[in-house]
Amino acid sequence: MELSQYKILIVDDEPDILEFIQYNLSKEGYQVFIAKDGREGLKTAKKENPHLIILDIMMPEIDGIEVCHQLRLLPDFKNTLIVFLTARNEDFTQIAAFDAGGDDYITKPIRPRVLIRRVRALLKRWNREGEEEKLIELGDLTIDLTKVVVLKKEEKIILAKKEFELLVLLASKPGKVFSREEIFNKVWGSDVIVGNRTIDVHIRKIREKIGEEYIKTIKGMGYKFEF
């Protein structure tokens, strides 16, 4: 799909942020639409049906969390990518964003190269028809779901079955904090009884193979993937 065919909607109540993001994404060749608040964002989203929406969390009247929640209730926005903008770098804010149906978040101040890389990575994951994803590309990591291998740059990394499944789960939503209970249910299944240290051991082994920097431990909460 050509870049010019991708529609991106930016919703933010700060004119400087709108102009900055619009300029950088338009320069890349994307179709960019803007909205100055949550109410206008909902109206524009329904009219243009964008592939990706960049939402500021803190906005008057209708904040980004509520905009995302309302859009996710509509069938047309089931597969739309939604990214939150926030000046906060707090785990509870990020959890609220993902709970509302967000796919990712970007913290302010926004760096153009980081913004472009994040948007490219997200759009690679987008599929309007909902076909099964074959590759997950995040930074210098590529996770091949068909071959069940991980590539770090050009190096092939082989993971055990549960290690691979755990990495795929975390990488499916970069930035989202997955609770230990959620990980157990999705990787091992709710009917399987495993020891309390099972997740920790698998995380340690994954870190040994792909590097320490990708999986972050959130004390008392769980784990999340960062790149």
Backbone hydrogen bonds in HBPLUS format (Angstrom, degrees):
<---DONOR---> <-ACCEPTOR-->    atom                        ^
c    i                          cat <-CA-CA->   ^        H-A-AA   ^      H-
h    n   atom  resd res      DA  || num        DHA   H-A  angle D-A-AA Bond
n    s   type  num  typ     dist DA aas  dist angle  dist       angle   num
A0005-GLN N   A0002-GLU O   2.95 MM   3  5.42 156.6  2.00 112.5 120.2     1
A0006-TYR N   A0003-LEU O   3.04 MM   3  5.47 157.0  2.10 112.3 119.3     2
A0031-GLN N   A0006-TYR O   3.03 MM  25  6.05 162.0  2.06 175.8 174.5     3
A0051-HIS N   A0007-LYS O   2.90 MM  44  5.35 137.9  2.08 127.6 138.3     4
A0052-LEU N   A0007-LYS O   3.23 MM  45  6.62 156.6  2.29 157.2 163.2     5
A0008-ILE N   A0031-GLN O   2.80 MM  23  6.09 157.5  1.85 166.3 174.1     6
A0033-PHE N   A0008-ILE O   2.82 MM  25  6.19 159.2  1.86 159.8 164.8     7
A0009-LEU N   A0052-LEU O   2.94 MM  43  6.42 159.4  1.98 155.4 161.3     8
A0054-ILE N   A0009-LEU O   2.72 MM  45  6.13 166.1  1.74 167.2 172.2     9
A0010-ILE N   A0033-PHE O   2.85 MM  23  6.24 158.4  1.90 150.2 155.9    10
A0035-ALA N   A0010-ILE O   2.85 MM  25  6.24 135.7  2.04 161.8 167.8    11
A0011-VAL N   A0054-ILE O   2.80 MM  43  6.13 164.3  1.83 173.8 174.1    12
A0056-ASP N   A0011-VAL O   2.91 MM  45  6.15 148.7  2.01 164.5 174.5    13
A0012-ASP N   A0035-ALA O   3.13 MM  23  6.58 154.3  2.20 167.0 164.2    14
A0017-ILE N   A0014-GLU O   3.08 MM   3  5.45 121.4  2.44 108.0 121.7    15
A0018-LEU N   A0014-GLU O   3.09 MM   4  6.41 165.0  2.11 159.0 163.5    16
A0019-GLU N   A0015-PRO O   2.94 MM   4  6.13 168.1  1.96 153.7 156.5    17
A0020-PHE N   A0016-ASP O   2.95 MM   4  6.03 158.0  2.00 143.3 149.8    18
A0021-ILE N   A0017-ILE O   2.97 MM   4  6.13 173.5  1.98 159.3 159.8    19
A0022-GLN N   A0018-LEU O   2.90 MM   4  5.90 162.5  1.93 150.1 156.0    20
A0023-TYR N   A0019-GLU O   2.93 MM   4  5.95 160.2  1.97 144.6 150.0    21
A0024-ASN N   A0020-PHE O   3.20 MM   4  6.41 167.7  2.21 147.1 149.8    22
A0025-LEU N   A0021-ILE O   2.97 MM   4  6.09 164.1  1.99 158.1 162.0    23
A0026-SER N   A0022-GLN O   2.89 MM   4  5.81 157.6  1.94 147.0 154.0    24
A0027-LYS N   A0023-TYR O   3.00 MM   4  6.06 150.9  2.09 143.4 151.2    25
A0028-GLU N   A0025-LEU O   3.10 MM   3  5.15 134.8  2.31  95.7 108.0    26
A0030-TYR N   A0025-LEU O   3.33 MM   5  5.91 157.7  2.38 153.3 146.9    27
A0029-GLY N   A0026-SER O   2.96 MM   3  5.14 147.3  2.06 102.7 113.1    28
A0041-GLY N   A0037-ASP O   2.83 MM   4  5.99 145.7  1.95 146.1 157.5    29
A0042-LEU N   A0038-GLY O   2.96 MM   4  6.22 154.3  2.03 150.4 154.2    30
A0043-LYS N   A0039-ARG O   3.25 MM   4  6.53 160.9  2.29 143.8 148.6    31
A0044-THR N   A0040-GLU O   2.89 MM   4  6.09 164.8  1.92 153.2 157.0    32
A0045-ALA N   A0041-GLY O   2.88 MM   4  5.94 157.9  1.93 147.8 154.5    33
A0046-LYS N   A0042-LEU O   3.11 MM   4  6.27 162.3  2.14 147.4 151.1    34
A0047-LYS N   A0043-LYS O   3.14 MM   4  6.34 143.6  2.28 139.5 149.6    35
A0048-GLU N   A0044-THR O   2.85 MM   4  5.97 168.4  1.86 159.4 161.3    36
A0049-ASN N   A0045-ALA O   2.77 MM   4  5.23 148.5  1.87 141.4 149.1    37
A0081-LEU N   A0051-HIS O   3.02 MM  30  6.23 162.8  2.05 157.1 151.7    38
A0053-ILE N   A0081-LEU O   2.78 MM  28  6.20 153.0  1.85 153.9 162.7    39
A0083-VAL N   A0053-ILE O   2.78 MM  30  6.13 169.2  1.79 167.4 171.2    40
A0055-LEU N   A0083-VAL O   2.69 MM  28  6.04 165.4  1.71 166.7 170.6    41
A0085-LEU N   A0055-LEU O   2.55 MM  30  5.70 151.3  1.62 147.9 148.5    42
A0057-ILE N   A0085-LEU O   2.96 MM  28  6.03 152.3  2.04 172.7 164.8    43
A0064-GLY N   A0057-ILE O   2.97 MM   7  4.16 158.8  2.02 119.9 124.6    44
A0062-ILE N   A0060-PRO O   2.76 MM   2  5.75 120.8  2.11 118.2 101.9    45
A0067-VAL N   A0063-ASP O   3.06 MM   4  6.37 157.8  2.11 152.7 159.7    46
A0068-CYS N   A0064-GLY O   2.93 MM   4  6.10 165.8  1.95 151.5 154.9    47
A0069-HIS N   A0065-ILE O   2.98 MM   4  6.20 159.6  2.02 144.9 151.0    48
A0070-GLN N   A0066-GLU O   2.93 MM   4  6.13 162.7  1.96 151.9 155.5    49
A0071-LEU N   A0067-VAL O   2.99 MM   4  6.21 158.1  2.04 150.9 157.0    50
A0072-ARG N   A0068-CYS O   2.96 MM   4  6.15 158.1  2.01 154.5 160.0    51
A0073-LEU N   A0070-GLN O   3.27 MM   3  5.37 146.2  2.40  98.0 107.6    52
A0074-LEU N   A0071-LEU O   2.98 MM   3  5.44 159.5  2.02 113.6 120.3    53
A0077-PHE N   A0074-LEU O   3.03 MM   3  5.69 160.6  2.07 122.2 128.2    54
A0078-LYS N   A0075-PRO O   3.29 MM   3  5.42 160.4  2.33 116.7 114.4    55
A0103-ASP N   A0082-ILE O   2.76 MM  21  5.42 171.2  1.77 156.1 159.1    56
A0084-PHE N   A0104-ASP O   3.01 MM  20  6.41 160.8  2.05 135.5 138.2    57
A0106-ILE N   A0084-PHE O   2.71 MM  22  6.11 154.8  1.77 167.7 176.7    58
A0086-THR N   A0106-ILE O   3.15 MM  20  6.53 153.1  2.22 150.8 155.4    59
A0108-LYS N   A0086-THR O   2.82 MM  22  5.82 150.5  1.90 132.2 137.7    60
A0093-THR N   A0090-GLU O   3.17 MM   3  5.53 128.4  2.45 106.1 118.3    61
A0094-GLN N   A0090-GLU O   3.22 MM   4  6.57 159.4  2.27 152.5 158.3    62
A0095-ILE N   A0091-ASP O   2.89 MM   4  6.11 153.6  1.95 150.3 157.8    63
A0096-ALA N   A0092-PHE O   3.07 MM   4  6.23 156.4  2.13 139.4 145.1    64
A0097-ALA N   A0093-THR O   3.05 MM   4  6.32 150.5  2.14 143.8 151.9    65
A0098-PHE N   A0094-GLN O   3.07 MM   4  6.37 158.4  2.11 150.0 154.5    66
A0099-ASP N   A0095-ILE O   2.84 MM   4  6.01 158.9  1.88 152.8 159.5    67
A0100-ALA N   A0096-ALA O   3.10 MM   4  6.21 138.9  2.27 138.9 147.9    68
A0102-GLY N   A0097-ALA O   3.04 MM   5  5.50 152.3  2.12 146.4 145.0    69
A0101-GLY N   A0098-PHE O   2.96 MM   3  5.14 151.1  2.04 104.2 113.5    70
A0114-VAL N   A0111-ARG O   3.05 MM   3  5.39 117.2  2.46 108.9 124.1    71
A0115-LEU N   A0111-ARG O   2.92 MM   4  6.13 163.6  1.94 162.1 167.7    72
A0116-ILE N   A0112-PRO O   2.94 MM   4  6.17 166.0  1.96 156.6 159.2    73
A0117-ARG N   A0113-ARG O   3.01 MM   4  6.13 165.8  2.03 146.2 150.4    74
A0118-ARG N   A0114-VAL O   2.93 MM   4  6.04 160.9  1.96 150.7 156.2    75
A0119-VAL N   A0115-LEU O   2.96 MM   4  6.15 162.5  1.99 152.4 157.2    76
A0120-ARG N   A0116-ILE O   2.92 MM   4  6.12 164.9  1.95 152.9 157.2    77
A0121-ALA N   A0117-ARG O   2.97 MM   4  6.14 163.9  2.00 148.6 153.1    78
A0122-LEU N   A0118-ARG O   2.98 MM   4  6.17 157.0  2.04 148.1 154.3    79
A0123-LEU N   A0119-VAL O   2.95 MM   4  6.13 164.8  1.97 154.6 158.4    80
A0124-LYS N   A0120-ARG O   3.08 MM   4  6.28 140.5  2.25 145.2 155.1    81
A0125-ARG N   A0122-LEU O   2.92 MM   3  5.23 133.8  2.14 103.0 116.0    82
A0130-GLY N   A0127-ASN O   2.96 MM   3  5.22 153.1  2.04 108.8 117.5    83
A0145-LEU N   A0134-LYS O   2.87 MM  11  5.19 154.6  1.94 151.1 156.5    84
A0136-ILE N   A0143-ILE O   2.93 MM   7  4.98 151.4  2.02 137.8 146.8    85
A0143-ILE N   A0136-ILE O   2.75 MM   7  4.98 166.2  1.77 148.7 153.5    86
A0138-LEU N   A0141-LEU O   2.89 MM   3  5.28 158.9  1.93 154.7 161.3    87
A0141-LEU N   A0138-LEU O   2.95 MM   3  5.28 162.0  1.98 132.3 135.0    88
A0153-LYS N   A0140-ASP O   2.85 MM  13  5.32 150.3  1.94 159.0 160.6    89
A0142-THR N   A0151-LEU O   2.83 MM   9  5.04 151.9  1.91 147.8 155.3    90
A0151-LEU N   A0142-THR O   2.79 MM   9  5.04 166.5  1.81 152.6 157.4    91
A0144-ASP N   A0149-VAL O   2.95 MM   5  5.45 162.1  1.98 168.1 172.6    92
A0148-VAL N   A0144-ASP O   2.87 MM   4  5.55 123.4  2.19 135.7 150.2    93
A0149-VAL N   A0144-ASP O   3.35 MM   5  5.45 146.8  2.47 137.2 145.6    94
A0150-VAL N   A0157-ILE O   3.14 MM   7  5.05 162.4  2.17 152.5 154.8    95
A0157-ILE N   A0150-VAL O   2.63 MM   7  5.05 160.5  1.66 167.8 169.5    96
A0152-LYS N   A0155-GLU O   2.86 MM   3  5.18 158.8  1.91 151.1 154.6    97
A0155-GLU N   A0152-LYS O   3.01 MM   3  5.18 158.7  2.05 129.7 126.5    98
A0164-PHE N   A0160-ALA O   2.83 MM   4  6.06 160.8  1.87 163.6 169.0    99
A0165-GLU N   A0161-LYS O   2.99 MM   4  6.27 162.8  2.02 150.1 154.9   100
A0166-LEU N   A0162-LYS O   2.91 MM   4  5.96 155.4  1.97 142.9 149.4   101
A0167-LEU N   A0163-GLU O   2.94 MM   4  6.17 158.9  1.99 148.4 154.2   102
A0168-VAL N   A0164-PHE O   2.90 MM   4  6.12 163.2  1.93 154.6 159.2   103
A0169-LEU N   A0165-GLU O   3.03 MM   4  6.20 156.8  2.09 142.8 148.8   104
A0170-LEU N   A0166-LEU O   3.10 MM   4  6.37 169.7  2.11 153.5 154.9   105
A0171-ALA N   A0167-LEU O   2.85 MM   4  5.96 164.7  1.87 155.2 160.2   106
A0172-SER N   A0168-VAL O   2.90 MM   4  5.86 126.4  2.20 140.8 152.7   107
A0172-SER N   A0169-LEU O   3.28 MM   3  5.26 140.5  2.44  95.7 106.6   108
A0176-LYS N   A0173-LYS O   3.01 MM   3  5.56 162.0  2.05 137.1 142.5   109
A0175-GLY N   A0225-PHE O   2.78 MM  50  5.62 144.5  1.91 152.3 164.3   110
A0178-PHE N   A0223-TYR O   2.79 MM  45  5.44 164.7  1.81 167.1 161.7   111
A0223-TYR N   A0178-PHE O   3.05 MM  45  5.44 154.1  2.12 147.1 149.2   112
A0183-ILE N   A0179-SER O   2.99 MM   4  6.28 158.1  2.03 151.8 157.8   113
A0184-PHE N   A0180-ARG O   2.90 MM   4  6.15 165.9  1.92 153.0 156.5   114
A0185-ASN N   A0181-GLU O   2.99 MM   4  6.20 166.4  2.01 150.6 154.1   115
A0186-LYS N   A0182-GLU O   3.00 MM   4  6.12 157.8  2.05 147.9 153.6   116
A0187-VAL N   A0183-ILE O   2.87 MM   4  5.76 154.9  1.94 154.6 160.1   117
A0188-TRP N   A0184-PHE O   2.89 MM   4  5.21 142.1  2.03 129.6 141.9   118
A0189-GLY N   A0184-PHE O   2.86 MM   5  6.15 131.1  2.10 147.7 155.6   119
A0192-VAL N   A0189-GLY O   3.18 MM   3  5.56 164.1  2.21 112.5 117.5   120
A0198-THR N   A0195-GLY O   3.13 MM   3  5.38 165.2  2.15 112.0 116.0   121
A0201-VAL N   A0197-ARG O   2.97 MM   4  6.17 159.8  2.01 159.0 164.0   122
A0202-HIS N   A0198-THR O   3.08 MM   4  6.34 161.7  2.12 152.1 156.7   123
A0203-ILE N   A0199-ILE O   2.85 MM   4  6.08 160.7  1.89 158.8 164.6   124
A0204-ARG N   A0200-ASP O   2.96 MM   4  6.13 158.8  2.00 145.8 151.6   125
A0205-LYS N   A0201-VAL O   3.05 MM   4  6.32 156.7  2.10 146.5 152.3   126
A0206-ILE N   A0202-HIS O   2.94 MM   4  6.20 156.3  2.00 149.0 155.4   127
A0207-ARG N   A0203-ILE O   2.94 MM   4  6.17 163.7  1.97 153.9 158.1   128
A0208-GLU N   A0204-ARG O   2.99 MM   4  6.24 150.5  2.08 144.4 152.6   129
A0209-LYS N   A0205-LYS O   3.21 MM   4  6.43 138.8  2.39 138.6 148.4   130
A0209-LYS N   A0206-ILE O   3.06 MM   3  5.20 128.9  2.33  98.1 111.6   131
A0210-ILE N   A0206-ILE O   2.87 MM   4  6.09 165.2  1.89 164.3 167.7   132
A0211-GLY N   A0207-ARG O   2.82 MM   4  4.79 142.9  1.96 128.3 136.4   133
A0226-GLU N   A0214-TYR O   2.68 MM  12  5.07 162.7  1.71 153.5 159.8   134
A0216-LYS N   A0224-LYS O   2.78 MM   8  5.36 164.4  1.80 167.2 168.7   135
A0224-LYS N   A0216-LYS O   2.99 MM   8  5.36 150.1  2.08 147.5 156.2   136
A0218-ILE N   A0222-GLY O   2.82 MM   4  5.24 171.5  1.83 150.2 150.8   137
A0221-MET N   A0218-ILE O   2.92 MM   3  5.44 156.3  1.97 142.9 143.0   138
A0222-GLY N   A0218-ILE O   2.98 MM   4  5.24 163.2  2.01 143.9 149.4   139
